[in-house]
Amino acid sequence: MILPSGEQWVVRAGGYTGTVVSVGGGLRGLTYDGREVLLGYGEDEMAHAGIGQHLFPWPNRITDGKYTFEGVDYELYLTEPARRNAIHGLTRWANWERLDDGSNEAVVEVGHRLHGQPGYPHQLELKIRYELADGLAVTASATNVGASDAPYGYGAHPYLSVGRSIDECVLEFSAAEWLEVSPERMTPIGLSPVAGSPYDFHSPRAIGDLDIDNSFTGLGGGEWSVTLTDPDSGARSVLTSDTAWMQLYTGGAIGRTALAVEPMTCPPNAFITGQNLVVLKPGDSHTTTFRVSA
């Protein structure tokens, strides 16, 4: 029997256990001493609401799926048709292969070759390495193996969890600006200061009923972190990265049971605006790492 998320590969060390899947190369959950650190889904389910998925070669949305690169106009398939957007890249549902030999149960490495297609005529060799030590390090890399320059961005879609409703949890992170978007299509409008806004969690406080589905930047110019804490048990889940952007989503689609913390190398519409866009020349590579710990 073939499972909806494909092959299942367990990574285990130091009290942590995670399951990597071949569909999208994603992570079907992470626990520490049996406590959920990253929200998972059942082995008899498809990934939903982006749980554990990787977003190559762009994160978030491209309005109308249209952009211009090096003087050429491109049009992508609208994978969020209700809002007329191209969302979360091209590899979430592709089959990935295991690259390591399985001899180290603390490591799983998977790969996928992204071939050119309408709207994105480029060839990328993609790899994701999961490694457990003091927490889980996830390293995503892309190499341009084609003959033309390729626009590129990366994001991931893990949901931090402490095993209870996030309304009751305490959130802490620092950012300088948040990106306002239109409620109908999630189209970027402009940046506003985080200080004094409803999204100011520089000092830890409860999330309550606040809805967040926004990008943040000005994360300190180095490694940043987002911490979710259960105020009763003291259980914490932490995600760290050094990307220029992140997206937070309070998970209305999953009943606010976990908080999506999405490291992103670029903001929504980067293919259109060029903001923080990586251009991979033939032979060039780009690598991004984020870490999760309990």
Backbone as CSV, one residue per row, in Angstrom:
resi,resn,N_x,N_y,N_z,CA_x,CA_y,CA_z,C_x,C_y,C_z
1,MET,0.847,-1.205,0.000,0.000,0.000,0.000,0.879,1.251,0.000
2,ILE,0.559,2.194,-0.856,1.276,3.466,-0.911,0.528,4.483,-0.057
3,LEU,1.224,5.078,0.894,0.606,6.061,1.782,0.437,7.400,1.074
4,PRO,-0.540,8.222,1.505,-0.765,9.517,0.851,0.449,10.430,0.845
5,SER,1.308,10.318,1.862,2.516,11.149,1.908,3.752,10.396,1.424
6,GLY,3.553,9.195,0.852,4.648,8.469,0.237,5.491,7.676,1.214
7,GLU,6.765,7.526,0.877,7.697,6.804,1.743,7.863,7.551,3.066
8,GLN,8.113,6.773,4.147,8.244,7.327,5.492,9.636,6.988,6.020
9,TRP,10.389,7.998,6.419,11.742,7.781,6.920,11.873,8.444,8.293
10,VAL,12.139,7.670,9.317,12.212,8.168,10.683,13.612,8.678,10.975
11,VAL,13.665,9.846,11.609,14.918,10.418,12.101,14.786,10.515,13.618
12,ARG,15.825,10.017,14.340,15.670,9.880,15.791,17.006,10.096,16.489
13,ALA,17.019,10.908,17.552,18.213,11.098,18.379,17.876,12.041,19.530
14,GLY,18.525,11.833,20.692,18.439,12.764,21.813,17.049,13.054,22.318
15,GLY,16.157,12.077,22.239,14.780,12.280,22.687,13.848,12.792,21.616
16,TYR,14.391,13.212,20.465,13.575,13.709,19.359,13.257,12.578,18.376
17,THR,12.057,12.613,17.814,11.667,11.691,16.756,10.866,12.456,15.707
18,GLY,11.277,12.336,14.464,10.558,12.975,13.373,10.363,11.992,12.239
19,THR,9.432,12.303,11.352,9.181,11.466,10.188,9.253,12.315,8.931
20,VAL,10.206,11.987,8.072,10.370,12.644,6.777,9.612,11.824,5.736
21,VAL,8.960,12.504,4.807,8.156,11.804,3.800,8.652,12.150,2.399
22,SER,8.357,11.248,1.458,8.840,11.454,0.095,8.004,12.462,-0.676
23,VAL,6.739,12.652,-0.303,5.919,13.656,-0.981,6.344,15.037,-0.500
24,GLY,6.957,15.791,-1.392,7.426,17.125,-1.066,8.684,17.164,-0.229
25,GLY,9.230,15.990,0.147,10.388,15.976,1.046,10.083,16.554,2.405
26,GLY,8.805,16.539,2.789,8.355,17.244,3.981,8.562,16.485,5.272
27,LEU,8.179,17.129,6.369,8.327,16.579,7.712,6.939,16.338,8.289
28,ARG,6.630,15.054,8.540,5.302,14.690,9.025,5.260,14.652,10.551
29,GLY,5.851,15.697,11.164,5.780,15.844,12.607,7.120,15.643,13.293
30,LEU,7.253,16.261,14.487,8.451,16.146,15.311,8.028,16.155,16.768
31,THR,8.533,15.185,17.551,8.246,15.135,18.973,9.541,15.125,19.780
32,TYR,9.432,15.522,21.046,10.544,15.437,21.991,10.035,14.765,23.245
33,ASP,10.594,13.617,23.580,10.120,12.814,24.710,8.611,12.617,24.658
34,GLY,8.108,12.408,23.449,6.688,12.140,23.243,5.815,13.372,23.145
35,ARG,6.370,14.545,23.414,5.600,15.794,23.343,5.765,16.434,21.968
36,GLU,4.659,16.868,21.376,4.696,17.456,20.044,5.442,18.788,20.049
37,VAL,6.433,18.907,19.162,7.196,20.148,18.993,6.796,20.829,17.693
38,LEU,6.649,20.041,16.634,6.101,20.513,15.376,4.840,19.714,15.074
39,LEU,3.783,20.412,14.734,2.520,19.768,14.419,2.704,18.743,13.306
40,GLY,2.084,17.588,13.495,2.141,16.556,12.475,0.769,16.221,11.922
41,TYR,0.755,15.215,11.068,-0.508,14.688,10.538,-0.350,13.179,10.397
42,GLY,-1.468,12.481,10.295,-1.444,11.027,10.296,-0.843,10.441,9.034
43,GLU,-0.299,9.222,9.169,0.309,8.598,7.994,-0.728,8.223,6.943
44,ASP,-2.014,8.208,7.327,-3.075,7.927,6.363,-3.673,9.200,5.775
45,GLU,-3.014,10.357,6.019,-3.501,11.643,5.535,-2.525,12.258,4.532
46,MET,-3.069,13.130,3.683,-2.224,14.036,2.913,-1.834,15.213,3.790
47,ALA,-0.713,15.842,3.474,-0.381,17.101,4.146,-1.484,18.110,3.848
48,HIS,-1.863,18.882,4.856,-2.878,19.901,4.660,-2.432,21.169,5.379
49,ALA,-2.923,22.293,4.904,-2.571,23.608,5.475,-1.060,23.836,5.456
50,GLY,-0.363,23.153,4.543,1.074,23.362,4.400,1.925,22.682,5.455
51,ILE,1.353,21.818,6.302,2.076,21.255,7.439,3.373,20.579,6.975
52,GLY,4.492,21.091,7.478,5.789,20.472,7.255,6.336,20.556,5.847
53,GLN,5.732,21.369,4.986,6.151,21.403,3.586,7.273,22.412,3.337
54,HIS,7.974,22.215,2.201,9.038,23.110,1.763,8.594,23.822,0.492
55,LEU,9.026,25.079,0.365,8.485,25.961,-0.662,9.607,26.385,-1.607
56,PHE,9.801,25.591,-2.655,10.770,25.870,-3.726,9.998,26.130,-5.018
57,PRO,10.407,27.013,-5.894,11.497,27.987,-5.791,11.012,29.382,-5.390
58,TRP,9.849,29.446,-4.736,9.447,30.705,-4.108,8.511,30.385,-2.943
59,PRO,8.576,31.182,-1.869,7.625,31.037,-0.772,6.457,31.998,-0.963
60,ASN,5.371,31.704,-0.224,4.241,32.629,-0.196,3.598,32.773,-1.570
61,ARG,3.176,33.983,-1.944,2.333,34.157,-3.121,2.975,35.044,-4.188
62,ILE,2.553,34.790,-5.448,2.841,35.674,-6.567,1.495,36.084,-7.144
63,THR,1.150,37.354,-6.993,-0.156,37.855,-7.411,-0.375,37.621,-8.908
64,ASP,-1.490,37.001,-9.244,-1.878,36.680,-10.620,-0.923,35.692,-11.291
65,GLY,0.096,35.243,-10.571,1.048,34.299,-11.147,1.886,34.876,-12.265
66,LYS,1.955,36.206,-12.370,2.657,36.845,-13.485,3.862,37.630,-12.973
67,TYR,4.980,37.523,-13.688,6.174,38.281,-13.329,7.040,38.433,-14.565
68,THR,7.985,39.345,-14.480,8.946,39.584,-15.551,10.344,39.359,-15.010
69,PHE,11.128,38.560,-15.727,12.492,38.278,-15.299,13.427,38.409,-16.487
70,GLU,14.421,39.278,-16.327,15.406,39.558,-17.375,14.729,39.877,-18.700
71,GLY,13.677,40.718,-18.597,12.999,41.229,-19.781,11.989,40.308,-20.423
72,VAL,11.770,39.141,-19.827,10.820,38.172,-20.378,9.644,38.030,-19.428
73,ASP,8.426,38.050,-19.974,7.219,37.888,-19.178,6.896,36.404,-19.008
74,TYR,6.531,36.040,-17.772,6.184,34.654,-17.463,4.825,34.604,-16.767
75,GLU,4.147,33.469,-16.915,2.857,33.280,-16.265,2.785,31.866,-15.700
76,LEU,2.606,31.783,-14.383,2.556,30.515,-13.674,1.117,30.029,-13.527
77,TYR,0.967,28.736,-13.306,-0.352,28.201,-12.991,-0.831,28.798,-11.667
78,LEU,-2.135,29.088,-11.586,-2.716,29.682,-10.385,-3.090,28.556,-9.421
79,THR,-2.218,28.281,-8.474,-2.420,27.186,-7.539,-3.221,27.598,-6.305
80,GLU,-3.563,28.867,-6.216,-4.536,29.358,-5.248,-5.623,30.066,-6.062
81,PRO,-6.457,29.297,-6.783,-7.361,29.905,-7.766,-8.384,30.861,-7.177
82,ALA,-8.844,30.617,-5.955,-9.854,31.501,-5.368,-9.339,32.920,-5.214
83,ARG,-8.037,33.065,-4.999,-7.428,34.384,-4.853,-6.604,34.774,-6.076
84,ARG,-6.565,33.917,-7.059,-5.850,34.161,-8.324,-4.352,34.408,-8.065
85,ASN,-3.766,33.512,-7.295,-2.346,33.592,-6.979,-1.645,32.284,-7.315
86,ALA,-0.349,32.368,-7.553,0.521,31.194,-7.554,1.161,31.133,-6.172
87,ILE,0.977,30.014,-5.477,1.353,29.967,-4.069,2.362,28.843,-3.779
88,HIS,3.371,29.165,-2.972,4.242,28.182,-2.316,5.044,27.292,-3.261
89,GLY,5.368,27.790,-4.440,6.322,27.088,-5.277,5.770,25.913,-6.054
90,LEU,6.677,24.989,-6.413,6.357,23.961,-7.404,6.654,22.535,-6.948
91,THR,7.107,22.336,-5.719,7.590,20.999,-5.353,6.873,20.374,-4.168
92,ARG,5.813,20.964,-3.678,5.171,20.449,-2.464,4.580,19.063,-2.664
93,TRP,4.168,18.747,-3.896,3.505,17.468,-4.168,4.351,16.559,-5.051
94,ALA,5.580,16.970,-5.321,6.487,16.153,-6.130,7.075,15.026,-5.283
95,ASN,7.526,13.975,-5.955,8.167,12.871,-5.261,9.655,13.148,-5.081
96,TRP,10.126,13.012,-3.842,11.533,13.189,-3.509,12.135,11.830,-3.203
97,GLU,13.442,11.706,-3.426,14.151,10.459,-3.178,15.116,10.606,-1.999
98,ARG,15.306,9.513,-1.280,16.285,9.539,-0.193,17.688,9.418,-0.773
99,LEU,18.598,10.272,-0.277,19.954,10.325,-0.806,20.973,9.650,0.105
100,ASP,20.764,9.685,1.441,21.733,9.074,2.349,21.492,7.568,2.413
101,ASP,22.427,6.836,3.017,22.342,5.377,3.039,21.583,4.820,4.242
102,GLY,21.086,5.696,5.119,20.295,5.247,6.252,21.092,4.704,7.413
103,SER,22.403,4.811,7.362,23.235,4.240,8.424,23.243,5.074,9.703
104,ASN,22.883,6.335,9.614,22.837,7.229,10.773,21.385,7.604,11.023
105,GLU,20.807,7.089,12.107,19.386,7.330,12.345,19.074,8.770,12.736
106,ALA,20.113,9.581,12.953,19.908,10.997,13.267,19.862,11.862,12.021
107,VAL,20.031,11.259,10.842,20.111,12.020,9.597,19.225,11.395,8.521
108,VAL,18.479,12.253,7.833,17.811,11.878,6.586,18.069,12.993,5.585
109,GLU,18.504,12.631,4.382,18.719,13.608,3.321,17.935,13.181,2.087
110,VAL,17.194,14.126,1.522,16.361,13.823,0.355,16.678,14.807,-0.764
111,GLY,16.328,14.410,-1.993,16.612,15.264,-3.138,15.531,15.176,-4.195
112,HIS,15.494,16.212,-5.033,14.522,16.274,-6.135,15.097,17.149,-7.238
113,ARG,14.932,16.741,-8.475,15.321,17.580,-9.597,14.078,18.266,-10.148
114,LEU,14.074,19.593,-10.051,12.963,20.388,-10.579,13.263,20.723,-12.031
115,HIS,12.449,20.203,-12.923,12.615,20.488,-14.341,11.804,21.719,-14.734
116,GLY,12.207,22.344,-15.820,11.485,23.510,-16.315,10.058,23.178,-16.666
117,GLN,9.204,24.171,-16.502,7.782,24.012,-16.806,7.208,25.376,-17.152
118,PRO,5.969,25.425,-17.641,5.401,26.730,-17.999,5.476,27.713,-16.838
119,GLY,6.020,28.886,-17.112,6.159,29.922,-16.094,7.455,29.873,-15.332
120,TYR,8.162,28.743,-15.397,9.443,28.622,-14.697,10.331,27.639,-15.472
121,PRO,10.959,28.101,-16.553,11.707,27.212,-17.444,13.153,26.995,-17.004
122,HIS,13.351,26.552,-15.774,14.694,26.420,-15.218,14.861,25.036,-14.596
123,GLN,16.116,24.625,-14.463,16.430,23.300,-13.935,17.195,23.470,-12.615
124,LEU,16.629,22.959,-11.529,17.259,23.078,-10.218,17.433,21.704,-9.584
125,GLU,18.582,21.501,-8.991,18.834,20.311,-8.177,18.609,20.715,-6.727
126,LEU,17.646,20.075,-6.074,17.226,20.464,-4.733,17.570,19.373,-3.720
127,LYS,18.000,19.793,-2.532,18.296,18.859,-1.463,17.796,19.418,-0.133
128,ILE,17.358,18.517,0.731,16.977,18.880,2.095,17.640,17.878,3.032
129,ARG,18.357,18.392,4.017,19.017,17.539,5.000,18.397,17.792,6.370
130,TYR,17.917,16.720,6.993,17.402,16.762,8.361,18.444,16.112,9.267
131,GLU,18.867,16.838,10.299,19.876,16.291,11.199,19.536,16.637,12.637
132,LEU,19.457,15.614,13.484,19.156,15.789,14.889,20.432,15.799,15.707
133,ALA,20.542,16.797,16.552,21.609,16.872,17.554,20.953,17.478,18.784
134,ASP,21.209,18.762,19.057,20.481,19.465,20.108,19.281,20.144,19.455
135,GLY,18.312,19.352,19.050,17.206,19.829,18.238,17.390,19.380,16.803
136,LEU,16.512,19.841,15.951,16.518,19.456,14.543,17.008,20.607,13.682
137,ALA,18.044,20.352,12.886,18.516,21.311,11.894,18.015,20.864,10.526
138,VAL,17.394,21.783,9.813,16.875,21.510,8.477,17.599,22.422,7.498
139,THR,18.353,21.829,6.580,19.144,22.595,5.624,18.629,22.325,4.225
140,ALA,18.210,23.387,3.545,17.660,23.289,2.191,18.610,23.974,1.214
141,SER,18.912,23.295,0.114,19.825,23.866,-0.868,19.274,23.688,-2.273
142,ALA,19.659,24.616,-3.132,19.271,24.572,-4.544,20.486,24.901,-5.385
143,THR,20.705,24.131,-6.443,21.780,24.379,-7.394,21.179,24.494,-8.788
144,ASN,21.544,25.546,-9.482,21.069,25.749,-10.848,21.879,24.847,-11.778
145,VAL,21.245,23.794,-12.284,21.920,22.860,-13.186,21.496,23.083,-14.632
146,GLY,20.809,24.192,-14.882,20.373,24.527,-16.226,21.322,25.493,-16.909
147,ALA,20.861,26.033,-18.031,21.705,26.888,-18.860,21.359,28.362,-18.748
148,SER,20.336,28.716,-17.951,19.894,30.110,-17.865,19.829,30.548,-16.413
149,ASP,19.933,31.872,-16.180,19.741,32.426,-14.843,18.339,32.070,-14.352
150,ALA,18.224,31.804,-13.052,16.938,31.407,-12.481,16.605,32.253,-11.266
151,PRO,15.413,32.869,-11.210,14.984,33.546,-9.978,14.676,32.495,-8.924
152,TYR,14.983,32.822,-7.673,14.862,31.782,-6.642,14.563,32.388,-5.274
153,GLY,13.732,31.692,-4.552,13.493,31.965,-3.147,13.103,30.671,-2.472
154,TYR,13.232,30.635,-1.163,12.905,29.423,-0.407,12.133,29.798,0.844
155,GLY,11.224,28.921,1.207,10.533,29.036,2.478,10.165,27.656,2.981
156,ALA,9.831,27.564,4.259,9.361,26.320,4.863,8.095,26.615,5.646
157,HIS,7.325,25.555,5.947,6.006,25.751,6.554,5.805,24.869,7.791
158,PRO,6.727,24.916,8.767,6.516,24.157,10.001,5.576,24.890,10.947
159,TYR,4.849,24.125,11.751,3.953,24.682,12.764,4.495,24.347,14.152
160,LEU,4.910,25.363,14.902,5.321,25.147,16.287,4.119,24.744,17.141
161,SER,4.357,23.777,18.021,3.285,23.284,18.878,3.817,23.018,20.284
162,VAL,2.970,23.255,21.271,3.241,22.790,22.629,2.093,21.905,23.109
163,GLY,1.273,21.450,22.170,0.242,20.477,22.483,-1.060,21.034,23.009
164,ARG,-1.291,22.336,22.815,-2.550,22.921,23.252,-2.898,24.080,22.336
165,SER,-4.090,24.631,22.481,-4.508,25.771,21.670,-3.527,26.924,21.812
166,ILE,-3.165,27.544,20.700,-2.219,28.655,20.782,-2.835,29.889,21.420
167,ASP,-4.152,29.976,21.498,-4.784,31.123,22.151,-4.296,31.261,23.588
168,GLU,-3.973,30.138,24.208,-3.571,30.127,25.610,-2.058,30.193,25.774
169,CYS,-1.328,30.243,24.663,0.131,30.189,24.708,0.746,31.585,24.685
170,VAL,1.984,31.648,25.157,2.751,32.892,25.165,3.702,32.878,23.974
171,LEU,3.716,33.994,23.245,4.542,34.136,22.046,5.599,35.206,22.279
172,GLU,6.804,34.942,21.742,7.874,35.931,21.823,8.674,35.926,20.532
173,PHE,8.844,37.117,19.939,9.743,37.314,18.810,9.978,38.804,18.631
174,SER,11.027,39.151,17.916,11.340,40.555,17.647,11.423,40.781,16.141
175,ALA,10.774,41.832,15.688,10.829,42.236,14.280,10.600,43.730,14.216
176,ALA,11.130,44.361,13.183,10.971,45.807,13.047,9.711,46.178,12.282
177,GLU,9.357,45.366,11.249,8.246,45.744,10.376,7.386,44.521,10.044
178,TRP,6.099,44.780,9.820,5.190,43.748,9.358,4.561,44.189,8.037
179,LEU,4.211,43.216,7.215,3.698,43.497,5.872,2.178,43.405,5.871
180,GLU,1.540,44.534,5.604,0.088,44.547,5.475,-0.297,43.981,4.118
181,VAL,-1.366,43.161,4.096,-1.849,42.573,2.846,-3.352,42.786,2.746
182,SER,-3.864,42.735,1.515,-5.300,42.870,1.323,-5.996,41.614,1.827
183,PRO,-7.125,41.757,2.511,-7.789,40.569,3.074,-8.376,39.655,2.008
184,GLU,-8.708,40.205,0.845,-9.358,39.392,-0.184,-8.370,38.489,-0.909
185,ARG,-7.195,39.031,-1.269,-6.268,38.279,-2.109,-4.899,38.103,-1.472
186,MET,-4.703,38.639,-0.285,-3.405,38.568,0.403,-2.309,39.246,-0.410
187,THR,-2.667,40.264,-1.173,-1.712,41.024,-1.976,-0.988,42.030,-1.088
188,PRO,0.351,42.109,-1.165,1.079,43.066,-0.329,0.646,44.505,-0.564
189,ILE,0.493,45.253,0.545,0.130,46.667,0.486,1.310,47.531,0.894
190,GLY,1.952,47.209,2.003,3.099,47.990,2.450,3.536,47.586,3.838
191,LEU,4.724,48.043,4.207,5.300,47.723,5.507,4.901,48.764,6.553
192,SER,4.714,48.296,7.782,4.398,49.172,8.909,5.245,48.753,10.107
193,PRO,5.510,49.698,11.026,6.298,49.340,12.212,5.577,48.316,13.091
194,VAL,6.343,47.372,13.623,5.786,46.403,14.564,5.545,47.056,15.924
195,ALA,6.450,47.930,16.344,6.330,48.564,17.656,4.992,49.274,17.793
196,GLY,4.270,48.952,18.834,2.978,49.574,19.086,1.825,48.974,18.321
197,SER,2.110,48.002,17.447,1.059,47.345,16.676,0.531,46.130,17.437
198,PRO,-0.559,45.531,16.969,-1.036,44.302,17.622,-0.046,43.154,17.520
199,TYR,0.957,43.283,16.622,1.906,42.201,16.382,3.221,42.394,17.142
200,ASP,3.212,43.234,18.140,4.410,43.504,18.924,4.519,42.471,20.051
201,PHE,5.394,41.483,19.856,5.627,40.448,20.860,7.082,40.471,21.320
202,HIS,7.681,41.674,21.291,9.046,41.805,21.790,9.108,41.390,23.257
203,SER,8.082,41.768,24.011,7.908,41.258,25.368,6.903,40.113,25.306
204,PRO,7.236,38.969,25.881,6.354,37.806,25.763,4.962,38.094,26.307
205,ARG,3.952,37.649,25.558,2.571,37.796,26.010,1.702,36.751,25.318
206,ALA,0.517,36.553,25.844,-0.407,35.565,25.295,-0.920,36.008,23.925
207,ILE,-1.120,35.036,23.053,-1.645,35.333,21.714,-3.118,35.719,21.790
208,GLY,-3.871,35.058,22.643,-5.298,35.349,22.739,-6.009,35.022,21.445
209,ASP,-6.958,35.889,21.065,-7.719,35.629,19.836,-7.163,36.391,18.636
210,LEU,-5.939,36.887,18.724,-5.339,37.641,17.630,-5.135,36.745,16.414
211,ASP,-5.575,37.216,15.259,-5.318,36.534,13.990,-4.065,37.118,13.358
212,ILE,-3.133,36.253,12.986,-1.917,36.676,12.285,-1.775,35.824,11.033
213,ASP,-1.597,36.451,9.908,-1.214,35.779,8.666,-0.426,36.798,7.850
214,ASN,0.741,37.153,8.377,1.530,38.258,7.835,3.008,37.922,7.816
215,SER,3.725,38.631,6.949,5.178,38.518,6.879,5.818,39.582,7.754
216,PHE,7.013,39.249,8.260,7.761,40.153,9.129,9.200,40.227,8.648
217,THR,9.810,41.414,8.791,11.211,41.596,8.434,11.851,42.540,9.451
218,GLY,13.136,42.867,9.232,13.853,43.601,10.271,14.045,42.713,11.477
219,LEU,14.563,41.503,11.230,14.650,40.475,12.263,15.979,40.489,13.008
220,GLY,16.752,41.561,12.820,17.971,41.736,13.585,19.248,41.556,12.798
221,GLY,19.131,41.155,11.528,20.317,41.061,10.695,21.183,39.851,10.970
222,GLY,20.740,38.961,11.840,21.466,37.737,12.148,20.471,36.655,12.451
223,GLU,20.781,35.816,13.425,19.853,34.749,13.767,18.693,35.303,14.591
224,TRP,17.501,34.928,14.221,16.310,35.324,14.952,15.623,34.074,15.502
225,SER,14.699,34.280,16.436,13.990,33.141,17.009,12.542,33.510,17.296
226,VAL,11.700,32.497,17.252,10.299,32.606,17.668,10.079,31.519,18.713
227,THR,9.524,31.922,19.874,9.317,30.988,20.979,7.841,30.918,21.327
228,LEU,7.329,29.707,21.412,5.951,29.456,21.838,6.012,28.686,23.151
229,THR,5.300,29.182,24.189,5.400,28.604,25.528,4.021,28.295,26.086
230,ASP,3.907,27.135,26.702,2.719,26.786,27.472,2.894,27.400,28.863
231,PRO,2.073,28.379,29.258,2.291,29.078,30.529,2.046,28.195,31.744
232,ASP,1.338,27.084,31.566,1.049,26.204,32.697,2.169,25.186,32.920
233,SER,2.558,24.489,31.872,3.580,23.445,32.020,4.996,23.977,31.850
234,GLY,5.126,25.146,31.205,6.445,25.676,30.904,7.061,25.083,29.655
235,ALA,6.366,24.165,28.984,6.882,23.564,27.746,7.067,24.644,26.692
236,ARG,8.215,24.592,25.996,8.503,25.589,24.968,8.902,24.892,23.670
237,SER,8.559,25.514,22.561,9.060,25.116,21.246,9.640,26.359,20.597
238,VAL,10.826,26.213,20.012,11.570,27.362,19.492,12.029,27.069,18.073
239,LEU,11.852,28.033,17.188,12.403,27.958,15.837,13.353,29.119,15.641
240,THR,14.536,28.835,15.113,15.526,29.871,14.827,15.972,29.763,13.375
241,SER,16.334,30.904,12.800,16.873,30.939,11.444,17.581,32.274,11.261
242,ASP,18.143,32.480,10.069,18.780,33.766,9.777,18.252,34.361,8.476
243,THR,17.076,33.907,8.031,16.490,34.469,6.816,16.075,35.917,7.039
244,ALA,15.915,36.658,5.953,15.552,38.074,6.032,14.073,38.276,6.356
245,TRP,13.271,37.238,6.138,11.833,37.338,6.332,11.320,36.100,7.054
246,MET,10.139,36.262,7.652,9.388,35.110,8.137,7.902,35.422,8.028
247,GLN,7.115,34.389,7.946,5.665,34.503,7.954,5.151,33.832,9.213
248,LEU,4.221,34.479,9.913,3.522,33.861,11.029,2.060,33.681,10.648
249,TYR,1.519,32.512,11.018,0.118,32.209,10.706,-0.476,31.482,11.903
250,THR,-1.546,32.052,12.456,-2.142,31.493,13.661,-3.033,30.282,13.398
251,GLY,-3.036,29.803,12.174,-3.568,28.474,11.899,-5.064,28.322,11.983
252,GLY,-5.806,29.294,11.462,-7.253,29.140,11.438,-7.701,27.888,10.709
253,ALA,-6.950,27.486,9.675,-7.304,26.314,8.874,-7.142,25.010,9.636
254,ILE,-6.407,25.037,10.752,-6.214,23.824,11.554,-6.754,24.015,12.963
255,GLY,-7.636,24.991,13.140,-8.275,25.189,14.439,-7.395,25.816,15.494
256,ARG,-6.377,26.592,15.046,-5.488,27.309,15.969,-4.838,26.352,16.980
257,THR,-4.459,25.182,16.500,-3.810,24.200,17.358,-2.296,24.331,17.352
258,ALA,-1.741,25.139,16.451,-0.294,25.339,16.357,-0.056,26.641,15.608
259,LEU,1.189,27.142,15.688,1.554,28.415,15.071,2.547,28.164,13.943
260,ALA,2.157,28.490,12.713,3.097,28.369,11.602,4.151,29.458,11.709
261,VAL,5.405,29.043,11.727,6.551,29.956,11.734,7.364,29.598,10.495
262,GLU,7.293,30.459,9.487,7.798,30.122,8.160,9.012,30.983,7.805
263,PRO,10.228,30.443,7.945,11.388,31.208,7.468,11.312,31.371,5.961
264,MET,11.604,32.587,5.483,11.532,32.879,4.046,12.738,33.723,3.648
265,THR,13.342,33.394,2.529,14.472,34.191,2.057,14.018,35.484,1.410
266,CYS,12.743,35.563,1.046,12.217,36.755,0.372,10.746,36.914,0.733
267,PRO,10.181,38.097,0.484,8.785,38.339,0.842,7.832,37.864,-0.252
268,PRO,6.524,37.931,-0.003,5.558,37.687,-1.073,5.838,38.605,-2.266
269,ASN,5.566,38.098,-3.447,5.714,38.865,-4.698,7.160,39.221,-5.039
270,ALA,8.129,38.505,-4.465,9.535,38.816,-4.759,9.867,38.616,-6.237
271,PHE,9.188,37.680,-6.901,9.417,37.493,-8.337,8.966,38.726,-9.126
272,ILE,8.040,39.477,-8.554,7.540,40.690,-9.219,8.393,41.891,-8.841
273,THR,8.684,42.044,-7.551,9.377,43.245,-7.066,10.897,43.114,-7.091
274,GLY,11.394,41.881,-7.035,12.832,41.671,-6.958,13.397,41.819,-5.558
275,GLN,12.552,42.106,-4.564,13.039,42.345,-3.206,13.599,41.056,-2.596
276,ASN,14.868,41.092,-2.208,15.565,39.943,-1.617,15.547,38.695,-2.513
277,LEU,15.292,38.905,-3.797,15.272,37.773,-4.724,16.691,37.282,-4.989
278,VAL,16.887,35.968,-4.954,18.161,35.360,-5.325,18.120,35.042,-6.812
279,VAL,19.180,35.390,-7.520,19.315,35.000,-8.928,20.433,33.965,-9.003
280,LEU,20.050,32.747,-9.318,21.013,31.657,-9.435,21.508,31.569,-10.874
281,LYS,22.760,31.893,-11.084,23.374,31.710,-12.392,23.699,30.226,-12.575
282,PRO,23.871,29.769,-13.807,24.207,28.359,-14.006,25.395,27.932,-13.138
283,GLY,25.207,26.878,-12.391,26.238,26.373,-11.493,26.184,26.931,-10.086
284,ASP,25.435,28.019,-9.870,25.340,28.623,-8.541,24.457,27.781,-7.614
285,SER,24.764,27.878,-6.305,23.972,27.203,-5.283,23.559,28.194,-4.203
286,HIS,22.495,27.881,-3.504,22.027,28.675,-2.371,21.598,27.715,-1.273
287,THR,21.943,28.038,-0.014,21.639,27.167,1.114,20.990,27.961,2.239
288,THR,19.988,27.379,2.859,19.269,27.988,3.973,19.104,26.947,5.076
289,THR,19.266,27.363,6.327,19.084,26.442,7.450,18.158,27.064,8.501
290,PHE,17.258,26.243,9.025,16.535,26.655,10.226,16.594,25.504,11.228
291,ARG,16.364,25.840,12.509,16.480,24.860,13.584,15.244,24.910,14.475
292,VAL,14.888,23.759,14.982,13.743,23.637,15.880,14.178,22.871,17.113
293,SER,13.790,23.375,18.274,14.154,22.682,19.511,13.044,22.817,20.532
294,ALA,13.094,21.912,21.517,12.139,21.933,22.624,12.859,22.389,23.881
